[in-house]
Amino acid sequence: MALIVKLIGPLRHVSGTSELALDFHHEVTIRELILEITKELPVLTQSLIDQQLKDPRPNVLIIVNGKEISVLKGLETSLQDEDEVVLVPVVHGG
């Protein structure tokens, strides 16, 4: 199963790439995908994983084929062959 992951803004800058192509031999969820991304690019671990909760941080918007995962099944959203996942960091300011 081939997946395309696009990295936006600071994630692109930190990782040095705007796109990842990942292949899996089984169905994966968003949670599993994020863990795999951080294995491939450990520099993104701090940006994508909450160290206490061990879950993707709430300040990263995750979009699958144009839909934010909160309208799907959240971190348990199953991915299909050739899905496009976009990771957008959410920056808060005041």
PyMOL Python script that loads the backbone (N, CA, C, O; Angstrom):
from pymol import cmd

cmd.read_pdbstr("""\
ATOM      1  N   MET A   1       0.845  -1.163   0.000  1.00  0.00           N
ATOM      2  CA  MET A   1       0.000   0.000   0.000  1.00  0.00           C
ATOM      3  C   MET A   1       0.898   1.235   0.000  1.00  0.00           C
ATOM      4  O   MET A   1       1.766   1.376   0.861  1.00  0.00           O
ATOM      5  N   ALA A   2       0.692   2.105  -0.944  1.00  0.00           N
ATOM      6  CA  ALA A   2       1.496   3.321  -1.078  1.00  0.00           C
ATOM      7  C   ALA A   2       0.717   4.516  -0.540  1.00  0.00           C
ATOM      8  O   ALA A   2      -0.455   4.706  -0.865  1.00  0.00           O
ATOM      9  N   LEU A   3       1.387   5.319   0.290  1.00  0.00           N
ATOM     10  CA  LEU A   3       0.783   6.529   0.841  1.00  0.00           C
ATOM     11  C   LEU A   3       1.683   7.720   0.574  1.00  0.00           C
ATOM     12  O   LEU A   3       2.908   7.600   0.597  1.00  0.00           O
ATOM     13  N   ILE A   4       1.082   8.854   0.322  1.00  0.00           N
ATOM     14  CA  ILE A   4       1.814  10.101   0.153  1.00  0.00           C
ATOM     15  C   ILE A   4       1.512  10.980   1.365  1.00  0.00           C
ATOM     16  O   ILE A   4       0.350  11.194   1.711  1.00  0.00           O
ATOM     17  N   VAL A   5       2.559  11.484   2.003  1.00  0.00           N
ATOM     18  CA  VAL A   5       2.409  12.375   3.154  1.00  0.00           C
ATOM     19  C   VAL A   5       3.038  13.709   2.781  1.00  0.00           C
ATOM     20  O   VAL A   5       4.216  13.772   2.432  1.00  0.00           O
ATOM     21  N   LYS A   6       2.253  14.766   2.857  1.00  0.00           N
ATOM     22  CA  LYS A   6       2.756  16.108   2.566  1.00  0.00           C
ATOM     23  C   LYS A   6       2.979  16.851   3.876  1.00  0.00           C
ATOM     24  O   LYS A   6       2.138  16.826   4.774  1.00  0.00           O
ATOM     25  N   LEU A   7       4.119  17.504   3.965  1.00  0.00           N
ATOM     26  CA  LEU A   7       4.496  18.264   5.152  1.00  0.00           C
ATOM     27  C   LEU A   7       4.444  19.745   4.819  1.00  0.00           C
ATOM     28  O   LEU A   7       5.039  20.190   3.838  1.00  0.00           O
ATOM     29  N   ILE A   8       3.729  20.505   5.637  1.00  0.00           N
ATOM     30  CA  ILE A   8       3.491  21.917   5.376  1.00  0.00           C
ATOM     31  C   ILE A   8       4.236  22.782   6.398  1.00  0.00           C
ATOM     32  O   ILE A   8       4.437  22.376   7.542  1.00  0.00           O
ATOM     33  N   GLY A   9       4.639  23.976   5.967  1.00  0.00           N
ATOM     34  CA  GLY A   9       5.221  24.989   6.848  1.00  0.00           C
ATOM     35  C   GLY A   9       6.442  24.521   7.612  1.00  0.00           C
ATOM     36  O   GLY A   9       7.375  23.978   7.020  1.00  0.00           O
ATOM     37  N   PRO A  10       6.448  24.729   8.940  1.00  0.00           N
ATOM     38  CA  PRO A  10       7.616  24.373   9.751  1.00  0.00           C
ATOM     39  C   PRO A  10       7.981  22.889   9.679  1.00  0.00           C
ATOM     40  O   PRO A  10       9.153  22.541   9.825  1.00  0.00           O
ATOM     41  N   LEU A  11       7.004  22.011   9.456  1.00  0.00           N
ATOM     42  CA  LEU A  11       7.323  20.589   9.334  1.00  0.00           C
ATOM     43  C   LEU A  11       8.199  20.340   8.116  1.00  0.00           C
ATOM     44  O   LEU A  11       9.105  19.507   8.152  1.00  0.00           O
ATOM     45  N   ARG A  12       7.928  21.057   7.050  1.00  0.00           N
ATOM     46  CA  ARG A  12       8.744  20.968   5.834  1.00  0.00           C
ATOM     47  C   ARG A  12      10.158  21.466   6.124  1.00  0.00           C
ATOM     48  O   ARG A  12      11.145  20.850   5.722  1.00  0.00           O
ATOM     49  N   HIS A  13      10.233  22.584   6.823  1.00  0.00           N
ATOM     50  CA  HIS A  13      11.533  23.179   7.134  1.00  0.00           C
ATOM     51  C   HIS A  13      12.363  22.256   8.036  1.00  0.00           C
ATOM     52  O   HIS A  13      13.536  22.009   7.759  1.00  0.00           O
ATOM     53  N   VAL A  14      11.762  21.755   9.098  1.00  0.00           N
ATOM     54  CA  VAL A  14      12.478  20.901  10.056  1.00  0.00           C
ATOM     55  C   VAL A  14      12.934  19.593   9.402  1.00  0.00           C
ATOM     56  O   VAL A  14      14.052  19.136   9.639  1.00  0.00           O
ATOM     57  N   SER A  15      12.069  18.993   8.580  1.00  0.00           N
ATOM     58  CA  SER A  15      12.391  17.696   7.973  1.00  0.00           C
ATOM     59  C   SER A  15      13.278  17.804   6.742  1.00  0.00           C
ATOM     60  O   SER A  15      13.960  16.847   6.377  1.00  0.00           O
ATOM     61  N   GLY A  16      13.268  18.969   6.102  1.00  0.00           N
ATOM     62  CA  GLY A  16      14.044  19.126   4.881  1.00  0.00           C
ATOM     63  C   GLY A  16      13.369  18.551   3.651  1.00  0.00           C
ATOM     64  O   GLY A  16      13.995  18.423   2.600  1.00  0.00           O
ATOM     65  N   THR A  17      12.083  18.200   3.776  1.00  0.00           N
ATOM     66  CA  THR A  17      11.354  17.655   2.637  1.00  0.00           C
ATOM     67  C   THR A  17       9.899  18.096   2.710  1.00  0.00           C
ATOM     68  O   THR A  17       9.387  18.379   3.792  1.00  0.00           O
ATOM     69  N   SER A  18       9.240  18.155   1.572  1.00  0.00           N
ATOM     70  CA  SER A  18       7.834  18.554   1.551  1.00  0.00           C
ATOM     71  C   SER A  18       6.909  17.358   1.365  1.00  0.00           C
ATOM     72  O   SER A  18       5.694  17.479   1.520  1.00  0.00           O
ATOM     73  N   GLU A  19       7.485  16.199   1.033  1.00  0.00           N
ATOM     74  CA  GLU A  19       6.643  15.041   0.735  1.00  0.00           C
ATOM     75  C   GLU A  19       7.374  13.745   1.044  1.00  0.00           C
ATOM     76  O   GLU A  19       8.569  13.609   0.784  1.00  0.00           O
ATOM     77  N   LEU A  20       6.638  12.802   1.598  1.00  0.00           N
ATOM     78  CA  LEU A  20       7.160  11.465   1.861  1.00  0.00           C
ATOM     79  C   LEU A  20       6.297  10.452   1.115  1.00  0.00           C
ATOM     80  O   LEU A  20       5.074  10.583   1.079  1.00  0.00           O
ATOM     81  N   ALA A  21       6.917   9.468   0.534  1.00  0.00           N
ATOM     82  CA  ALA A  21       6.193   8.350  -0.060  1.00  0.00           C
ATOM     83  C   ALA A  21       6.508   7.135   0.804  1.00  0.00           C
ATOM     84  O   ALA A  21       7.664   6.724   0.913  1.00  0.00           O
ATOM     85  N   LEU A  22       5.475   6.563   1.415  1.00  0.00           N
ATOM     86  CA  LEU A  22       5.671   5.428   2.304  1.00  0.00           C
ATOM     87  C   LEU A  22       4.909   4.222   1.784  1.00  0.00           C
ATOM     88  O   LEU A  22       3.793   4.355   1.282  1.00  0.00           O
ATOM     89  N   ASP A  23       5.509   3.047   1.904  1.00  0.00           N
ATOM     90  CA  ASP A  23       4.872   1.798   1.494  1.00  0.00           C
ATOM     91  C   ASP A  23       4.662   0.913   2.709  1.00  0.00           C
ATOM     92  O   ASP A  23       5.548   0.764   3.550  1.00  0.00           O
ATOM     93  N   PHE A  24       3.479   0.332   2.787  1.00  0.00           N
ATOM     94  CA  PHE A  24       3.136  -0.592   3.863  1.00  0.00           C
ATOM     95  C   PHE A  24       2.621  -1.880   3.235  1.00  0.00           C
ATOM     96  O   PHE A  24       2.051  -1.872   2.144  1.00  0.00           O
ATOM     97  N   HIS A  25       2.830  -2.980   3.939  1.00  0.00           N
ATOM     98  CA  HIS A  25       2.352  -4.280   3.458  1.00  0.00           C
ATOM     99  C   HIS A  25       1.023  -4.671   4.096  1.00  0.00           C
ATOM    100  O   HIS A  25       0.536  -5.786   3.912  1.00  0.00           O
ATOM    101  N   HIS A  26       0.446  -3.737   4.849  1.00  0.00           N
ATOM    102  CA  HIS A  26      -0.817  -3.990   5.533  1.00  0.00           C
ATOM    103  C   HIS A  26      -1.541  -2.659   5.723  1.00  0.00           C
ATOM    104  O   HIS A  26      -0.958  -1.590   5.540  1.00  0.00           O
ATOM    105  N   GLU A  27      -2.806  -2.737   6.089  1.00  0.00           N
ATOM    106  CA  GLU A  27      -3.581  -1.527   6.360  1.00  0.00           C
ATOM    107  C   GLU A  27      -3.036  -0.844   7.615  1.00  0.00           C
ATOM    108  O   GLU A  27      -2.679  -1.510   8.587  1.00  0.00           O
ATOM    109  N   VAL A  28      -2.978   0.471   7.587  1.00  0.00           N
ATOM    110  CA  VAL A  28      -2.490   1.228   8.747  1.00  0.00           C
ATOM    111  C   VAL A  28      -3.480   2.327   9.111  1.00  0.00           C
ATOM    112  O   VAL A  28      -4.290   2.763   8.293  1.00  0.00           O
ATOM    113  N   THR A  29      -3.388   2.757  10.357  1.00  0.00           N
ATOM    114  CA  THR A  29      -4.205   3.867  10.840  1.00  0.00           C
ATOM    115  C   THR A  29      -3.340   5.127  10.856  1.00  0.00           C
ATOM    116  O   THR A  29      -2.125   5.063  10.670  1.00  0.00           O
ATOM    117  N   ILE A  30      -3.977   6.256  11.078  1.00  0.00           N
ATOM    118  CA  ILE A  30      -3.241   7.518  11.205  1.00  0.00           C
ATOM    119  C   ILE A  30      -2.230   7.412  12.342  1.00  0.00           C
ATOM    120  O   ILE A  30      -1.088   7.847  12.192  1.00  0.00           O
ATOM    121  N   ARG A  31      -2.626   6.848  13.462  1.00  0.00           N
ATOM    122  CA  ARG A  31      -1.722   6.691  14.598  1.00  0.00           C
ATOM    123  C   ARG A  31      -0.453   5.916  14.189  1.00  0.00           C
ATOM    124  O   ARG A  31       0.663   6.324  14.511  1.00  0.00           O
ATOM    125  N   GLU A  32      -0.642   4.804  13.482  1.00  0.00           N
ATOM    126  CA  GLU A  32       0.503   4.003  13.031  1.00  0.00           C
ATOM    127  C   GLU A  32       1.352   4.758  12.011  1.00  0.00           C
ATOM    128  O   GLU A  32       2.578   4.649  12.009  1.00  0.00           O
ATOM    129  N   LEU A  33       0.693   5.518  11.149  1.00  0.00           N
ATOM    130  CA  LEU A  33       1.419   6.305  10.154  1.00  0.00           C
ATOM    131  C   LEU A  33       2.317   7.335  10.825  1.00  0.00           C
ATOM    132  O   LEU A  33       3.481   7.486  10.451  1.00  0.00           O
ATOM    133  N   ILE A  34       1.780   8.047  11.817  1.00  0.00           N
ATOM    134  CA  ILE A  34       2.572   9.064  12.512  1.00  0.00           C
ATOM    135  C   ILE A  34       3.785   8.422  13.181  1.00  0.00           C
ATOM    136  O   ILE A  34       4.885   8.971  13.133  1.00  0.00           O
ATOM    137  N   LEU A  35       3.587   7.268  13.799  1.00  0.00           N
ATOM    138  CA  LEU A  35       4.715   6.571  14.430  1.00  0.00           C
ATOM    139  C   LEU A  35       5.766   6.174  13.398  1.00  0.00           C
ATOM    140  O   LEU A  35       6.964   6.255  13.668  1.00  0.00           O
ATOM    141  N   GLU A  36       5.325   5.749  12.228  1.00  0.00           N
ATOM    142  CA  GLU A  36       6.270   5.382  11.166  1.00  0.00           C
ATOM    143  C   GLU A  36       7.013   6.605  10.640  1.00  0.00           C
ATOM    144  O   GLU A  36       8.213   6.537  10.375  1.00  0.00           O
ATOM    145  N   ILE A  37       6.308   7.717  10.488  1.00  0.00           N
ATOM    146  CA  ILE A  37       6.959   8.949  10.028  1.00  0.00           C
ATOM    147  C   ILE A  37       8.070   9.346  10.997  1.00  0.00           C
ATOM    148  O   ILE A  37       9.155   9.744  10.574  1.00  0.00           O
ATOM    149  N   THR A  38       7.797   9.237  12.299  1.00  0.00           N
ATOM    150  CA  THR A  38       8.818   9.629  13.277  1.00  0.00           C
ATOM    151  C   THR A  38       9.978   8.643  13.320  1.00  0.00           C
ATOM    152  O   THR A  38      11.074   9.001  13.752  1.00  0.00           O
ATOM    153  N   LYS A  39       9.756   7.412  12.883  1.00  0.00           N
ATOM    154  CA  LYS A  39      10.875   6.464  12.749  1.00  0.00           C
ATOM    155  C   LYS A  39      11.740   6.842  11.547  1.00  0.00           C
ATOM    156  O   LYS A  39      12.969   6.809  11.611  1.00  0.00           O
ATOM    157  N   GLU A  40      11.070   7.203  10.452  1.00  0.00           N
ATOM    158  CA  GLU A  40      11.775   7.588   9.222  1.00  0.00           C
ATOM    159  C   GLU A  40      12.499   8.934   9.382  1.00  0.00           C
ATOM    160  O   GLU A  40      13.618   9.113   8.902  1.00  0.00           O
ATOM    161  N   LEU A  41      11.834   9.870  10.067  1.00  0.00           N
ATOM    162  CA  LEU A  41      12.382  11.214  10.269  1.00  0.00           C
ATOM    163  C   LEU A  41      12.304  11.561  11.760  1.00  0.00           C
ATOM    164  O   LEU A  41      11.404  12.290  12.178  1.00  0.00           O
ATOM    165  N   PRO A  42      13.235  11.048  12.557  1.00  0.00           N
ATOM    166  CA  PRO A  42      13.195  11.295  14.008  1.00  0.00           C
ATOM    167  C   PRO A  42      13.164  12.777  14.375  1.00  0.00           C
ATOM    168  O   PRO A  42      12.696  13.133  15.457  1.00  0.00           O
ATOM    169  N   VAL A  43      13.648  13.631  13.502  1.00  0.00           N
ATOM    170  CA  VAL A  43      13.644  15.065  13.774  1.00  0.00           C
ATOM    171  C   VAL A  43      12.215  15.603  13.946  1.00  0.00           C
ATOM    172  O   VAL A  43      12.028  16.672  14.527  1.00  0.00           O
ATOM    173  N   LEU A  44      11.219  14.880  13.451  1.00  0.00           N
ATOM    174  CA  LEU A  44       9.825  15.318  13.565  1.00  0.00           C
ATOM    175  C   LEU A  44       9.135  14.818  14.839  1.00  0.00           C
ATOM    176  O   LEU A  44       8.000  15.204  15.116  1.00  0.00           O
ATOM    177  N   THR A  45       9.804  13.975  15.605  1.00  0.00           N
ATOM    178  CA  THR A  45       9.169  13.397  16.792  1.00  0.00           C
ATOM    179  C   THR A  45       8.644  14.464  17.732  1.00  0.00           C
ATOM    180  O   THR A  45       7.497  14.375  18.171  1.00  0.00           O
ATOM    181  N   GLN A  46       9.432  15.455  18.053  1.00  0.00           N
ATOM    182  CA  GLN A  46       9.006  16.499  18.977  1.00  0.00           C
ATOM    183  C   GLN A  46       7.814  17.286  18.424  1.00  0.00           C
ATOM    184  O   GLN A  46       6.961  17.742  19.185  1.00  0.00           O
ATOM    185  N   SER A  47       7.761  17.440  17.116  1.00  0.00           N
ATOM    186  CA  SER A  47       6.670  18.198  16.500  1.00  0.00           C
ATOM    187  C   SER A  47       5.373  17.389  16.392  1.00  0.00           C
ATOM    188  O   SER A  47       4.283  17.960  16.427  1.00  0.00           O
ATOM    189  N   LEU A  48       5.487  16.068  16.261  1.00  0.00           N
ATOM    190  CA  LEU A  48       4.308  15.247  15.984  1.00  0.00           C
ATOM    191  C   LEU A  48       3.800  14.419  17.152  1.00  0.00           C
ATOM    192  O   LEU A  48       2.626  14.048  17.170  1.00  0.00           O
ATOM    193  N   ILE A  49       4.652  14.116  18.131  1.00  0.00           N
ATOM    194  CA  ILE A  49       4.259  13.218  19.221  1.00  0.00           C
ATOM    195  C   ILE A  49       4.303  13.947  20.556  1.00  0.00           C
ATOM    196  O   ILE A  49       5.319  14.540  20.919  1.00  0.00           O
ATOM    197  N   ASP A  50       3.199  13.897  21.279  1.00  0.00           N
ATOM    198  CA  ASP A  50       3.168  14.416  22.640  1.00  0.00           C
ATOM    199  C   ASP A  50       3.911  13.406  23.509  1.00  0.00           C
ATOM    200  O   ASP A  50       3.500  12.249  23.589  1.00  0.00           O
ATOM    201  N   GLN A  51       4.977  13.815  24.150  1.00  0.00           N
ATOM    202  CA  GLN A  51       5.834  12.900  24.900  1.00  0.00           C
ATOM    203  C   GLN A  51       5.133  12.278  26.100  1.00  0.00           C
ATOM    204  O   GLN A  51       5.497  11.172  26.502  1.00  0.00           O
ATOM    205  N   GLN A  52       4.158  12.933  26.680  1.00  0.00           N
ATOM    206  CA  GLN A  52       3.430  12.362  27.815  1.00  0.00           C
ATOM    207  C   GLN A  52       2.321  11.420  27.360  1.00  0.00           C
ATOM    208  O   GLN A  52       2.147  10.342  27.927  1.00  0.00           O
ATOM    209  N   LEU A  53       1.576  11.825  26.344  1.00  0.00           N
ATOM    210  CA  LEU A  53       0.446  11.028  25.885  1.00  0.00           C
ATOM    211  C   LEU A  53       0.824   9.987  24.845  1.00  0.00           C
ATOM    212  O   LEU A  53       0.085   9.025  24.634  1.00  0.00           O
ATOM    213  N   LYS A  54       1.967  10.167  24.192  1.00  0.00           N
ATOM    214  CA  LYS A  54       2.430   9.287  23.114  1.00  0.00           C
ATOM    215  C   LYS A  54       1.457   9.267  21.931  1.00  0.00           C
ATOM    216  O   LYS A  54       1.354   8.268  21.219  1.00  0.00           O
ATOM    217  N   ASP A  55       0.754  10.367  21.735  1.00  0.00           N
ATOM    218  CA  ASP A  55      -0.173  10.523  20.617  1.00  0.00           C
ATOM    219  C   ASP A  55       0.224  11.738  19.799  1.00  0.00           C
ATOM    220  O   ASP A  55       0.917  12.626  20.295  1.00  0.00           O
ATOM    221  N   PRO A  56      -0.215  11.779  18.543  1.00  0.00           N
ATOM    222  CA  PRO A  56       0.032  12.990  17.756  1.00  0.00           C
ATOM    223  C   PRO A  56      -0.497  14.210  18.499  1.00  0.00           C
ATOM    224  O   PRO A  56      -1.569  14.186  19.103  1.00  0.00           O
ATOM    225  N   ARG A  57       0.276  15.252  18.433  1.00  0.00           N
ATOM    226  CA  ARG A  57      -0.058  16.479  19.165  1.00  0.00           C
ATOM    227  C   ARG A  57      -1.306  17.138  18.588  1.00  0.00           C
ATOM    228  O   ARG A  57      -1.548  17.083  17.383  1.00  0.00           O
ATOM    229  N   PRO A  58      -2.091  17.759  19.455  1.00  0.00           N
ATOM    230  CA  PRO A  58      -3.293  18.433  18.973  1.00  0.00           C
ATOM    231  C   PRO A  58      -3.002  19.696  18.164  1.00  0.00           C
ATOM    232  O   PRO A  58      -3.918  20.287  17.593  1.00  0.00           O
ATOM    233  N   ASN A  59      -1.732  20.117  18.109  1.00  0.00           N
ATOM    234  CA  ASN A  59      -1.416  21.314  17.331  1.00  0.00           C
ATOM    235  C   ASN A  59      -0.962  20.964  15.912  1.00  0.00           C
ATOM    236  O   ASN A  59      -0.341  21.778  15.229  1.00  0.00           O
ATOM    237  N   VAL A  60      -1.285  19.733  15.479  1.00  0.00           N
ATOM    238  CA  VAL A  60      -1.032  19.335  14.102  1.00  0.00           C
ATOM    239  C   VAL A  60      -2.364  18.933  13.484  1.00  0.00           C
ATOM    240  O   VAL A  60      -3.024  18.006  13.954  1.00  0.00           O
ATOM    241  N   LEU A  61      -2.747  19.633  12.438  1.00  0.00           N
ATOM    242  CA  LEU A  61      -3.968  19.317  11.709  1.00  0.00           C
ATOM    243  C   LEU A  61      -3.629  18.193  10.738  1.00  0.00           C
ATOM    244  O   LEU A  61      -2.680  18.305   9.962  1.00  0.00           O
ATOM    245  N   ILE A  62      -4.406  17.105  10.777  1.00  0.00           N
ATOM    246  CA  ILE A  62      -4.153  15.953   9.914  1.00  0.00           C
ATOM    247  C   ILE A  62      -5.320  15.815   8.954  1.00  0.00           C
ATOM    248  O   ILE A  62      -6.471  15.666   9.363  1.00  0.00           O
ATOM    249  N   ILE A  63      -4.996  15.869   7.665  1.00  0.00           N
ATOM    250  CA  ILE A  63      -6.017  15.842   6.616  1.00  0.00           C
ATOM    251  C   ILE A  63      -5.776  14.627   5.726  1.00  0.00           C
ATOM    252  O   ILE A  63      -4.663  14.407   5.249  1.00  0.00           O
ATOM    253  N   VAL A  64      -6.828  13.842   5.509  1.00  0.00           N
ATOM    254  CA  VAL A  64      -6.748  12.667   4.640  1.00  0.00           C
ATOM    255  C   VAL A  64      -7.669  12.898   3.448  1.00  0.00           C
ATOM    256  O   VAL A  64      -8.883  13.032   3.605  1.00  0.00           O
ATOM    257  N   ASN A  65      -7.090  12.943   2.276  1.00  0.00           N
ATOM    258  CA  ASN A  65      -7.855  13.155   1.044  1.00  0.00           C
ATOM    259  C   ASN A  65      -8.818  14.337   1.165  1.00  0.00           C
ATOM    260  O   ASN A  65      -9.965  14.265   0.724  1.00  0.00           O
ATOM    261  N   GLY A  66      -8.332  15.429   1.771  1.00  0.00           N
ATOM    262  CA  GLY A  66      -9.116  16.645   1.864  1.00  0.00           C
ATOM    263  C   GLY A  66     -10.053  16.737   3.053  1.00  0.00           C
ATOM    264  O   GLY A  66     -10.759  17.735   3.198  1.00  0.00           O
ATOM    265  N   LYS A  67     -10.079  15.705   3.921  1.00  0.00           N
ATOM    266  CA  LYS A  67     -10.959  15.727   5.090  1.00  0.00           C
ATOM    267  C   LYS A  67     -10.129  15.666   6.366  1.00  0.00           C
ATOM    268  O   LYS A  67      -9.235  14.830   6.499  1.00  0.00           O
ATOM    269  N   GLU A  68     -10.436  16.561   7.301  1.00  0.00           N
ATOM    270  CA  GLU A  68      -9.746  16.560   8.586  1.00  0.00           C
ATOM    271  C   GLU A  68     -10.173  15.306   9.351  1.00  0.00           C
ATOM    272  O   GLU A  68     -11.342  14.920   9.310  1.00  0.00           O
ATOM    273  N   ILE A  69      -9.226  14.669  10.050  1.00  0.00           N
ATOM    274  CA  ILE A  69      -9.513  13.366  10.655  1.00  0.00           C
ATOM    275  C   ILE A  69     -10.591  13.400  11.733  1.00  0.00           C
ATOM    276  O   ILE A  69     -11.144  12.353  12.070  1.00  0.00           O
ATOM    277  N   SER A  70     -10.903  14.567  12.281  1.00  0.00           N
ATOM    278  CA  SER A  70     -11.954  14.626  13.298  1.00  0.00           C
ATOM    279  C   SER A  70     -13.331  14.297  12.703  1.00  0.00           C
ATOM    280  O   SER A  70     -14.227  13.887  13.442  1.00  0.00           O
ATOM    281  N   VAL A  71     -13.518  14.463  11.405  1.00  0.00           N
ATOM    282  CA  VAL A  71     -14.782  14.096  10.763  1.00  0.00           C
ATOM    283  C   VAL A  71     -14.743  12.664  10.243  1.00  0.00           C
ATOM    284  O   VAL A  71     -15.723  12.170   9.686  1.00  0.00           O
ATOM    285  N   LEU A  72     -13.612  12.009  10.430  1.00  0.00           N
ATOM    286  CA  LEU A  72     -13.469  10.603  10.061  1.00  0.00           C
ATOM    287  C   LEU A  72     -13.471   9.807  11.367  1.00  0.00           C
ATOM    288  O   LEU A  72     -14.418   9.907  12.147  1.00  0.00           O
ATOM    289  N   LYS A  73     -12.440   9.033  11.609  1.00  0.00           N
ATOM    290  CA  LYS A  73     -12.353   8.250  12.849  1.00  0.00           C
ATOM    291  C   LYS A  73     -11.155   8.662  13.690  1.00  0.00           C
ATOM    292  O   LYS A  73     -10.592   7.859  14.434  1.00  0.00           O
ATOM    293  N   GLY A  74     -10.772   9.938  13.555  1.00  0.00           N
ATOM    294  CA  GLY A  74      -9.649  10.433  14.341  1.00  0.00           C
ATOM    295  C   GLY A  74      -8.373   9.663  14.071  1.00  0.00           C
ATOM    296  O   GLY A  74      -8.085   9.312  12.927  1.00  0.00           O
ATOM    297  N   LEU A  75      -7.605   9.397  15.121  1.00  0.00           N
ATOM    298  CA  LEU A  75      -6.328   8.689  14.969  1.00  0.00           C
ATOM    299  C   LEU A  75      -6.505   7.249  14.515  1.00  0.00           C
ATOM    300  O   LEU A  75      -5.551   6.617  14.063  1.00  0.00           O
ATOM    301  N   GLU A  76      -7.715   6.730  14.631  1.00  0.00           N
ATOM    302  CA  GLU A  76      -7.982   5.348  14.215  1.00  0.00           C
ATOM    303  C   GLU A  76      -8.494   5.266  12.770  1.00  0.00           C
ATOM    304  O   GLU A  76      -8.919   4.202  12.321  1.00  0.00           O
ATOM    305  N   THR A  77      -8.452   6.378  12.056  1.00  0.00           N
ATOM    306  CA  THR A  77      -8.831   6.385  10.639  1.00  0.00           C
ATOM    307  C   THR A  77      -7.931   5.436   9.865  1.00  0.00           C
ATOM    308  O   THR A  77      -6.708   5.570   9.899  1.00  0.00           O
ATOM    309  N   SER A  78      -8.531   4.477   9.168  1.00  0.00           N
ATOM    310  CA  SER A  78      -7.769   3.532   8.347  1.00  0.00           C
ATOM    311  C   SER A  78      -7.434   4.173   7.015  1.00  0.00           C
ATOM    312  O   SER A  78      -8.258   4.865   6.416  1.00  0.00           O
ATOM    313  N   LEU A  79      -6.235   3.938   6.570  1.00  0.00           N
ATOM    314  CA  LEU A  79      -5.769   4.498   5.305  1.00  0.00           C
ATOM    315  C   LEU A  79      -5.806   3.454   4.211  1.00  0.00           C
ATOM    316  O   LEU A  79      -5.608   2.264   4.453  1.00  0.00           O
ATOM    317  N   GLN A  80      -6.062   3.922   3.004  1.00  0.00           N
ATOM    318  CA  GLN A  80      -6.147   3.048   1.836  1.00  0.00           C
ATOM    319  C   GLN A  80      -5.002   3.345   0.871  1.00  0.00           C
ATOM    320  O   GLN A  80      -4.357   4.389   0.963  1.00  0.00           O
ATOM    321  N   ASP A  81      -4.761   2.434  -0.037  1.00  0.00           N
ATOM    322  CA  ASP A  81      -3.709   2.601  -1.035  1.00  0.00           C
ATOM    323  C   ASP A  81      -3.883   3.923  -1.767  1.00  0.00           C
ATOM    324  O   ASP A  81      -4.978   4.259  -2.216  1.00  0.00           O
ATOM    325  N   GLU A  82      -2.792   4.665  -1.881  1.00  0.00           N
ATOM    326  CA  GLU A  82      -2.709   5.936  -2.590  1.00  0.00           C
ATOM    327  C   GLU A  82      -3.437   7.099  -1.899  1.00  0.00           C
ATOM    328  O   GLU A  82      -3.683   8.129  -2.525  1.00  0.00           O
ATOM    329  N   ASP A  83      -3.779   6.943  -0.634  1.00  0.00           N
ATOM    330  CA  ASP A  83      -4.341   8.073   0.108  1.00  0.00           C
ATOM    331  C   ASP A  83      -3.282   9.163   0.243  1.00  0.00           C
ATOM    332  O   ASP A  83      -2.085   8.883   0.288  1.00  0.00           O
ATOM    333  N   GLU A  84      -3.741  10.400   0.306  1.00  0.00           N
ATOM    334  CA  GLU A  84      -2.861  11.531   0.543  1.00  0.00           C
ATOM    335  C   GLU A  84      -3.141  12.085   1.931  1.00  0.00           C
ATOM    336  O   GLU A  84      -4.275  12.434   2.258  1.00  0.00           O
ATOM    337  N   VAL A  85      -2.095  12.160   2.736  1.00  0.00           N
ATOM    338  CA  VAL A  85      -2.196  12.684   4.094  1.00  0.00           C
ATOM    339  C   VAL A  85      -1.390  13.977   4.149  1.00  0.00           C
ATOM    340  O   VAL A  85      -0.232  14.013   3.734  1.00  0.00           O
ATOM    341  N   VAL A  86      -2.008  15.036   4.663  1.00  0.00           N
ATOM    342  CA  VAL A  86      -1.338  16.324   4.783  1.00  0.00           C
ATOM    343  C   VAL A  86      -1.240  16.662   6.266  1.00  0.00           C
ATOM    344  O   VAL A  86      -2.232  16.612   6.994  1.00  0.00           O
ATOM    345  N   LEU A  87      -0.030  17.006   6.700  1.00  0.00           N
ATOM    346  CA  LEU A  87       0.220  17.409   8.087  1.00  0.00           C
ATOM    347  C   LEU A  87       0.478  18.903   8.108  1.00  0.00           C
ATOM    348  O   LEU A  87       1.432  19.391   7.503  1.00  0.00           O
ATOM    349  N   VAL A  88      -0.391  19.631   8.820  1.00  0.00           N
ATOM    350  CA  VAL A  88      -0.319  21.082   8.885  1.00  0.00           C
ATOM    351  C   VAL A  88      -0.155  21.497  10.339  1.00  0.00           C
ATOM    352  O   VAL A  88      -1.060  21.276  11.143  1.00  0.00           O
ATOM    353  N   PRO A  89       0.982  22.096  10.697  1.00  0.00           N
ATOM    354  CA  PRO A  89       1.129  22.542  12.070  1.00  0.00           C
ATOM    355  C   PRO A  89       0.206  23.741  12.329  1.00  0.00           C
ATOM    356  O   PRO A  89       0.071  24.636  11.495  1.00  0.00           O
ATOM    357  N   VAL A  90      -0.414  23.730  13.496  1.00  0.00           N
ATOM    358  CA  VAL A  90      -1.294  24.822  13.894  1.00  0.00           C
ATOM    359  C   VAL A  90      -0.511  25.677  14.866  1.00  0.00           C
ATOM    360  O   VAL A  90      -0.087  25.208  15.922  1.00  0.00           O
ATOM    361  N   VAL A  91      -0.322  26.943  14.502  1.00  0.00           N
ATOM    362  CA  VAL A  91       0.436  27.861  15.322  1.00  0.00           C
ATOM    363  C   VAL A  91      -0.529  28.818  15.994  1.00  0.00           C
ATOM    364  O   VAL A  91      -1.350  29.460  15.338  1.00  0.00           O
ATOM    365  N   HIS A  92      -0.418  28.904  17.308  1.00  0.00           N
ATOM    366  CA  HIS A  92      -1.274  29.800  18.079  1.00  0.00           C
ATOM    367  C   HIS A  92      -0.457  31.016  18.496  1.00  0.00           C
ATOM    368  O   HIS A  92       0.729  30.908  18.807  1.00  0.00           O
ATOM    369  N   GLY A  93      -1.084  32.123  18.498  1.00  0.00           N
ATOM    370  CA  GLY A  93      -0.403  33.333  18.915  1.00  0.00           C
ATOM    371  C   GLY A  93      -1.356  34.278  19.624  1.00  0.00           C
ATOM    372  O   GLY A  93      -2.565  34.055  19.688  1.00  0.00           O
ATOM    373  N   GLY A  94      -0.780  35.319  20.142  1.00  0.00           N
ATOM    374  CA  GLY A  94      -1.669  36.209  20.850  1.00  0.00           C
ATOM    375  C   GLY A  94      -1.182  37.642  20.789  1.00  0.00           C
ATOM    376  O   GLY A  94      -1.823  38.536  21.342  1.00  0.00           O
TER     377      GLY A  94
END
""", "prot")
cmd.dss("prot")
cmd.show_as("cartoon", "prot")
cmd.util.cbc("prot")
cmd.orient("prot")
